[in-house]
Structures are given as structure tokens and as C-alpha cells.
């Protein structure tokens, strides 16, 4: 199985590479459209600022490539947010797979810290997010979030309930970092690798 990781202007990509290696997969890190199109699985991870990331993707026409992928695709953290329609971060138009806008966390109380950092429970996750625990704890670091919407695959609660994961057709996405979420995250990555093609 060929697993391609989208190489773009974002951080934290190598932790995903290492997580896949622990699962016995040697991924291809690439921004080559042809390699992305022919891969069996595509992972779109990252940490970074939305407008800078989208500028890199647009300059290389990778936004169109990602939007039109037909194999299973997994967006992680900023990767999830960039798969949405628009982000409040830098007032950025994104790829638009999920027709929903990304919002900034706005603290309601003194103890509400932004960014949200730490472990949180996935509430009512779809099967691809489950392992031994039906509602696993996973690791988050983010200042922006996707509201609950028709494509929500799991929620988490921090200041407000929000989409901890999304799913639409062959596109899967998670706001949390499976590669930093121990055994639960490892199982989620394995579930994605095992996802059946349409």
C-alpha cells in the first residue's frame, strides 16, 4: 500500500511520518500531484497558519488536487480546517470539501485558555475513531475549531461543543493529533489505513 503525505507549508508532518513507520508503513512525503493522485491513501496533516498554508497549496494547484482525490484522505489538525470552506484565521478561503466555516475559540470565562491544549474525550465517535475505548481520549492543540455540522464524526467539548472529527464520502478528518495520542491514536491511524476503497 502506498501512503502519501501532503508536503506543504506546515509543521508537525514528520511526527505523522514516524507514527506511520511504527505501524510498518513507509510513507511518501510529496507535493507532486501525480504521486498524490495515484497513492492508495493520502494524509493531509500539519500545524500552521491557514492563509500561509493555503497560499502554498494554491501556488502548486494542490488545493484542486486534494479536492478531487477519490481514495481515502485523512486531514489532521490544520489539515481538517483547510478541508473546510473558510477559516477565520487570516480570513482565508480554504479547499471546501466540507461546506462549513472554521471559527476562533473565544474564551467565556477566566479559566478558558486559548489555544486548547491537552487530552480530551471523543463524544459519540464514528466507528473509524474507535478502538478498545468507544469514546477514546486523544490529544489536541488548536486555537480554531469546526462547529458541529452535518459531517461531524465526533464531538469534543472545550468552551463550546465542536467537531473533533469530520467524515464525508472518502474524506476523513480530525482536529486532534492521532500521532500524539498513544494507543488510541495508533488505532485510529490503523483504522484509516484499513478503510475500504469505494
Secondary structure, DSSP 4 states (H G I P E B T S, - for coil): --EEEE-SS-B-HHHHHHHHHHTT---EEE--HHHHHH-SEEEE--BS-HHHHHHHHHHTTHHHHHHT--SEEEEETHHHHHTEEEETTTTEE---SEEEEEEE----STT--SSEEEEEEPBS--GGG-SSSTT-EEEEEESEEEPP-TTEEEEEESSSEEEEEEEETTEEEESS-GGGSHHHHHHHHHHHHTPPP-
